[in-house]
Amino acid sequence: MDYFSEYVIPFGGLKIGIHQYEFEINDTFFDAFDYSDLAKGNVKVTLSLERQARMLVLNFNIRGTVKVTCDRCLDEYDQEIDGNRRLIVKFGDDYKEETEEILIIPEQESHLDIGHYMYEFISLLLPIKRVHPDDDEGNSTCDPVILEKLREHSAENQIDPRWEKLKNLNFDN
């Protein structure tokens, strides 16, 4: 059985109106994606699908945690994610992505695979800079050994005083 069959929605027989779905995303979900930055997580996705005569409006509510690598100390930590995303599916002649939010599928289609969309939405909710959060007192929770090494190396990279004197030259004359 295909693991992603759980994320295929048969909309062909749905009545016009709003339909609710819930998905529990775990490590097995992330393992199914090759070359993924995400390998572990526990995320709940609530999907509200509005079936209309000529389109589907999918509203995703995504909440949970995923394990990511800290950009500062390279240690893993749990990153909380919480957000909403929308996907509008229109019916047309061929498959086409009009925009990031609008998808056109052939009119004869009756199923929609949302697994890769959920993966993309989860990835988009991650911060660009991934760093361990600070504790309650404002101190970094990164690996202290690595932080000390970073401090040592940043002290070595101070500006040579000979170059510092060049900043005082006035070239406006």
C-alpha positions in Angstrom: 0.0 0.0 0.0 1.3 3.5 -0.9 1.9 5.5 2.2 0.7 8.7 0.5 -2.7 7.2 -0.3 -3.7 8.5 3.1 -3.3 12.0 1.7 -5.4 11.6 -1.4 -8.8 13.2 -1.2 -11.6 11.8 -3.4 -13.5 15.0 -4.1 -15.5 13.6 -7.0 -18.4 12.4 -4.9 -18.4 15.3 -2.4 -21.4 17.4 -2.1 -21.1 21.2 -2.5 -20.2 22.6 0.9 -17.5 22.4 3.5 -15.8 19.2 4.5 -13.3 18.7 7.4 -10.2 16.4 7.4 -7.5 15.9 10.1 -4.0 14.5 9.5 -1.3 13.5 11.9 2.1 14.0 10.4 5.0 12.1 11.9 8.5 10.8 11.1 7.1 8.3 8.5 5.7 11.2 6.5 9.0 13.0 6.4 10.9 9.9 5.5 8.9 9.5 2.4 10.5 12.6 0.9 13.9 12.1 -0.6 16.6 14.7 0.2 14.5 16.3 2.8 15.8 18.8 5.4 13.1 17.5 7.7 13.3 14.0 9.0 11.3 14.1 12.2 8.2 15.9 13.5 4.8 15.8 15.1 2.4 18.0 13.2 -1.4 18.2 13.2 -3.0 19.4 10.0 -6.6 20.4 9.9 -8.0 20.8 6.4 -11.2 22.6 5.6 -12.2 21.8 2.0 -14.9 23.9 0.5 -16.4 22.1 -2.6 -17.9 24.5 -5.1 -19.3 23.9 -8.5 -16.2 24.9 -10.5 -13.4 24.8 -7.9 -12.2 23.6 -4.5 -10.9 25.9 -1.8 -8.6 24.1 0.7 -7.6 25.9 3.9 -4.8 24.2 5.9 -4.3 24.9 9.6 -0.8 23.5 10.5 0.4 23.2 14.1 3.2 21.2 15.7 6.9 20.7 16.0 9.6 19.5 13.6 13.2 18.6 14.3 15.6 21.0 12.5 19.4 21.6 12.6 20.5 24.8 14.4 22.4 27.1 12.1 24.7 28.2 14.9 25.8 25.1 16.7 24.6 22.3 14.2 22.7 20.5 17.0 19.1 19.4 16.4 16.2 21.0 18.2 12.4 21.1 18.0 11.1 24.0 16.1 7.5 25.0 16.7 5.3 25.8 13.7 1.9 27.3 13.5 0.2 28.8 10.5 -2.5 28.7 7.8 -2.1 28.1 4.1 -4.7 28.1 1.3 -4.8 26.2 -2.0 -7.4 26.9 -4.7 -8.0 24.2 -7.2 -9.8 25.1 -10.4 -11.0 22.8 -13.1 -9.7 23.2 -16.6 -8.2 21.3 -19.6 -4.7 20.4 -18.3 -2.6 20.4 -15.1 -1.1 23.9 -14.5 0.1 25.9 -11.5 -1.2 29.4 -12.1 0.3 30.8 -8.9 1.7 29.5 -5.7 -1.9 29.4 -4.4 -3.9 28.4 -7.5 -3.8 25.0 -9.2 -5.7 24.0 -12.3 -6.5 20.3 -12.8 -8.4 18.5 -15.6 -12.2 18.4 -15.2 -12.3 14.6 -15.3 -10.1 14.3 -12.2 -11.8 13.0 -9.1 -8.9 12.8 -6.6 -6.3 15.2 -5.3 -3.0 14.3 -3.6 -2.3 16.9 -1.0 0.7 15.1 0.7 3.4 17.2 -1.1 1.4 20.4 -0.6 1.4 19.7 3.2 5.2 19.1 3.1 5.7 22.4 1.2 3.5 24.3 3.6 5.3 22.9 6.6 8.6 23.8 5.1 7.4 27.4 4.4 6.4 27.8 8.0 10.0 27.3 9.2 12.0 30.4 9.9 14.8 31.3 7.5 17.3 31.4 10.3 17.0 28.3 12.5 18.6 28.8 15.9 17.9 27.3 19.3 15.4 29.5 21.2 16.6 31.4 24.2 15.7 30.2 27.7 13.4 32.2 30.0 16.4 34.3 31.1 17.4 35.2 27.6 20.4 32.9 27.4 21.1 30.8 24.3 20.2 27.1 24.6 22.8 26.2 21.9 25.6 23.7 22.7 27.9 25.7 25.1 31.0 24.0 23.8 30.3 25.1 20.3 29.4 28.7 21.5 32.7 28.9 23.2 34.6 27.8 20.1 32.7 30.4 18.1 33.7 33.1 20.6 37.4 32.1 20.3 37.3 32.2 16.6 35.5 35.5 16.3 38.1 37.1 18.6 40.9 35.9 16.2 39.2 37.7 13.3 39.5 41.3 14.7 40.5 44.0 12.2 44.2 44.6 11.8 44.9 48.1 13.3 46.8 49.1 10.2 43.5 48.8 8.2 41.6 50.6 11.0 43.7 53.8 10.3 42.6 53.9 6.7 39.0 54.5 7.8 40.2 58.0 9.1 41.3 59.1 5.6 39.2 61.8 4.1 38.7 61.4 0.3 36.1 64.3 -0.1 38.8 66.9 -1.1 
